[in-house]
Amino acid sequence: MIQKTTTDSLQTSDFLTASILHYHGHTLEALDKNNPEKIIFHFLRNEKTDNVLESFHKGELSVEPQKMAGIQKHLKSRLFTDL
């Protein structure tokens, strides 16, 4: 899992982390598909980013299953439609 952060953005190659960020309202800026074996998700950071990631890594987040499934379906469709 790659997580690079700048002041305004966060990058990750982990699909679950990307799903969690999108679930919690983070904007997906771009997908980097230069390496077909590792796609990088680029998200805009916001005031909740650090708390969401910390809670996720501590196992303290709960999600509504149908909403999460919809988020993951949306992200997967972006993987195959954004060229």
SULJOCOR-V750386 format. One record per residue. N is the residue number from 1. RES is the residue in one small letter. SS is DSSP state (H for helix, E for strand, C for the rest). PHI is phi in degrees with one decimal (999 if undefined). BURIAL is 1 if it has 24 or more other ideal C-beta (glycine too) atoms within 12 Angstrom, else 0. Layout:
# SULJOCOR-V750386
N&RES&SS&PHI&BURIAL  N&RES&SS&PHI&BURIAL
This chain:
# SULJOCOR-V750386
1&m&C&999&0  2&i&C&-106.7&0  3&q&E&-132.1&1  4&k&E&-109.6&0  5&t&E&-125.9&0  6&t&C&-124.9&0  7&t&C&-60.1&0  8&d&C&-107.0&0  9&s&E&-139.7&1  10&l&E&-137.2&1  11&q&E&-121.7&1  12&t&E&-146.8&1  13&s&C&-102.8&1  14&d&C&-86.0&0  15&f&H&-63.3&0  16&l&H&-66.7&0  17&t&H&-61.7&1  18&a&H&-61.1&1  19&s&H&-63.3&1  20&i&H&-63.1&1  21&l&H&-61.9&1  22&h&H&-65.4&1  23&y&H&-56.6&1  24&h&C&-93.7&1  25&g&C&87.7&0  26&h&C&-79.3&1  27&t&C&-84.4&0  28&l&E&-80.0&1  29&e&E&-78.4&0  30&a&E&-163.5&0  31&l&E&-119.4&1  32&d&E&-101.1&0  33&k&C&-108.6&0  34&n&C&-62.8&0  35&n&C&-108.4&0  36&p&C&-64.3&0  37&e&C&-88.9&0  38&k&C&-149.8&0  39&i&C&-86.7&1  40&i&E&-105.9&1  41&f&E&-92.0&1  42&h&E&-110.6&1  43&f&E&-116.0&1  44&l&E&-77.6&0  45&r&C&-76.3&1  46&n&C&-141.7&0  47&e&C&-65.3&0  48&k&C&-95.3&0  49&t&H&-54.1&1  50&d&H&-62.2&0  51&n&H&-66.5&0  52&v&H&-62.7&1  53&l&H&-65.4&1  54&e&H&-63.5&0  55&s&H&-63.3&0  56&f&H&-61.1&1  57&h&H&-70.1&0  58&k&H&-86.1&0  59&g&C&76.7&0  60&e&C&-101.2&0  61&l&C&-87.3&0  62&s&C&-122.8&0  63&v&C&-131.5&0  64&e&C&-84.5&0  65&p&H&-55.2&0  66&q&H&-68.5&0  67&k&H&-65.2&0  68&m&H&-64.1&0  69&a&H&-62.2&0  70&g&H&-64.8&0  71&i&H&-62.0&1  72&q&H&-66.1&0  73&k&H&-62.9&0  74&h&H&-61.2&0  75&l&H&-63.2&1  76&k&H&-63.2&0  77&s&H&-65.5&0  78&r&H&-65.7&1  79&l&H&-61.4&0  80&f&H&-97.3&0  81&t&H&-105.6&0  82&d&C&-78.2&0  83&l&C&-109.7&0
